[in-house]
Amino acid sequence: MVVASRIWPRPEYYDHGAGGPGAGPHRSGSGPARSGSGGGGDDSGCRCPRGEHARKLFVSATVILLNFNVTLASSLPSGAEPALSAHFGVTSELQRSLPVAVFLAGYIVGPVVVAPLSESLGRRPIFLAAFGLHTAFTLGCALAPGWAALRAFRLVLGCAAAAPQTVSGGLFCDLYRDLGPRGLAVTLLGLTSNVGPLVGPVVAGFTSARPPGAWRWQFWRVLLLLLLLLLPPLGMRVVMMPMAVPVGATARTRRLPPLPSR
């Protein structure tokens, strides 16, 4: 147990009920029992939104469903390729695969921008901005006037769709201190990442097997689901601020070790 505690030390938190911010950090599970808690490492006694279990479950489910939606949108054009090619008059085999290819290109570029911004600006603004763009450009794909416009919309769509998988890991770390619930949330997130691309072509093939122009309904359905899922993030609150401020203040006052002599 001693070796394990050295390799994986338990996280530190600030217990405002045990002397205020100036009392210093206490390790989770030690010190006086917190209000509403039995004194262990439970999340329920923390005086911040992290203790709201129902809210954490609601936010986690919303993020996981959002991830399913964007991965579903990634493979939608592959199932509607014949209808898209016939509608826009595309005959080149290389051109037919571009709606999916440019989406994946944006999926690669997006995390480079989203990841650092989520650490400096917070998770909520990134989620709102990314899924606002995702909603707008999904609408653009449904109303695309030409082949070039569809490809451009899909590229921006891929950049915005990178937010769930990039930011959700940090969000789950903010929500869950215990590794069990955090691991379950990450597992479900990975499951939706694999199921979405498999379901996309099936939905697109069924939707596009209709009169000409019906391929647009694959984007309309994704858009409707997005509008429903965008409502909960509007109510997301900052989850770490009550603890991050005093911890950061204490960290700035700590003396650094001397530099090694050469």
N, C-alpha and C positions, 0 to 999 in steps of 0.2 A: 504493500500500500504506500510506503514511503517513497519507493522508486517511482511508482505510478504518479504520485502527487508531484514529484519533481519534473517528470516528463510532461504531464498534462495538468498544470496548476489550475485550481478552480478560479473562476472569474471574480473580480472585485466589484463591489457596488457601493453606493453611498446610501446609508440609512439615515434619512433626515430626522427620523424620530429618535435617534440615539445620539443627540448632541449637535445636530445641524451640520451644515457643510464644512464647518471648521474642525469637526471632530476627526476627520481623516477617514480613509476607506476601511471598510470591513469586508472580510471575505464572506462569500455566500455560505450560509449554513452556520456561521459563527456569530458571536455577539448576542445581544438581547433579541428576544422575539419581536418581530414586527407586527404592526396592527393587522389583524385579520389573518395572521399566519401562525403556524405552529413552531416557527423558528428554524425550519429547514430551508432547503433550496427551492421552495415553491415560488411560482411567479405571482401568486394571488395576493401576497402581502405588500407588493411594491406600490408606492403611492404615485403611480403614473399609468398611462394607458396600457402598459404591458401587462397589468393585472386583469384586464378585462378579457376574460377567456372567450366569451361569446363574440366579442368584437374581433379578436385575433382570428378566430375560426372563420368569421365572415370575410375578413380581408384576405385571408389565405385562399379561401374558396374562390373569391373573385379573381385573384391573380392567376390561379391555376386555370380557371375557365378562360381568362383572357389569353393565356399562353396557348390553350387548345385552339382558340379562335384564329390566332395569327399563324399557327402551324397548319391549320386547316386551309387558310387562304394561300399558303405557300404553294400547294400542289393543285389548286383548283383549275388553272388553265390547262393542265395536262389532260384532264378528262374531257374538256370541251375543245380540244385542239381542232378537230374537224369543223366544228361550227364556227370557231374563231377564224380559221383560215378561209372558209367559204365566205364569211361576212366581209372580211377586209381584203379579200383577193390575194392572199399570200400563197405562193406556190413553192417557195424554197424550203427545203427541209431544215436548213440552218435557222431560218427566220421563225419557223413554227415553234422552236424550243426556246425562243428568247423570252417570252413572258415569265417562264419559270427561272431561266438562267439569270436574268437581271434582278429578280427578286432575291435570289441567293447571293448575288454580288452585293446588294444592299445589306443583306443579313450579315455579311462579313465586315462591312465598313461601319455599320451601326454601333457595335459594341465599343469600338475605339473612341467614339464620341460620348456614348451614353454612360459607360462605366465611370470615368473620372468625374463627370458632371453629377452623377448620383451621390458621390461621396462629398462633394462640396456644396451642392444645392439641396440635397435631400432626395428621398425616394419619391415623395408625392409629386413635386413639380415635374420630375422626369416622366412618371407614369402619365400624368395629365397631358403633357406636351406630346409624348410619343403616341398615345392613343388618340389624341386629337388629330394628329397628322394621319394616323392609320385610318381613322374614320373618314376624314376628308378625301384621302386619295383612294379609298375603297369606293366612295361615291364617284370619284373621277374615273375609275376603271369601269364602273357600271354605265357611265355616260360618255365613254371615250369616243371622240369623233373620228379617230383614225388609228392606224397601227402604231405610228411613232408616238402618239399621245399615250396609248396603252402601255407601251414599253417604259416611257418616262414615269408614268404613274406607278407602275410596278416596282421600279427602282427605288423611288422614295418610300413606297409601301414596305419594301424589305428593310430599309434603314430604320423605319419606325417600329417594325415588328421585332427588332432585336432587343427591345427594352425588357420584355418579360423574363427571358432566360438570363439576361445580363444582370438585371437589378434585383430579381426575385430572391437570389441567394442572400444578398445583403439584407433584404427586407425580412426574410425568415430569421436571420441571425438577430435582427432587432426585436422581432416579436417573441422568439422562443429562446430562453437561456438554456433550457434542458435539451440535451442532444436527441432524446427520443422523439418529441413532437417536431423538432426541427428536421430530423432525418426523414420522418414520414411526409412532411410537406415537400421536401426536396424530391423524394421518391415519386410522389404524385405529379409533381411538376415535370419530371423526366418521363413519366408515363404518358402524359398528354403530349409531350414533344414527339413521341414516337407514334401515337395513335392518330394525331391530326393529319400528318401527310398521307396516311393510309386511307383515311375516310374521305379526304378531299377529292380524289379522282372519281370515287363512287358517286358522291353528291353532284359533282359537275357533269358526269356522264348522264345521270338521271335527269338533271335540270335542262341540259342542252338538247336532249332528245325530244324536242318540241318544235313548233313552227319557227321560222327564221327570226332571229333576234332574241330568242328565249335564253340564250347563253348569259345575258345580262343578269338573269335572276340568281345566278350563283353568287354574284357580288352583292345583290340586294339582300340576300339572306344573311350573308356575313355582316353586312352593314346593320341590319336589324339587331342581330345578336350583340354587335359592338355597342350600339346605343343603349341596350339594356345593361351591359356590363360596365359602361363608363360612369353610371350613376354612383355606385359605391365609392370609387376613388375620390369623388368630390368631397366626401365626408371623412377621408383619412386624416388623422392628426399626426403630428410629430411624436414619435414614440421614445426617443432617446434624450430629448432636450432636458427634462428634469434631472437626469443623472449626468449628462455630458458636461454641463456647465461647471458644477463643482469639481468633477474629476479633472477637467482640463485646467481649472485654476490651481489645483494642487500639483498637477504635473509640471506646471510652469515654475513653481517655487522649489522644486526638488533640485538639489545640487547634483551636477553631472560629475561622473568619475573623472579623475585626471587622465590626460592623454598619455599613452605609453611612450616611454623614453626610447629614443633610437640608439 
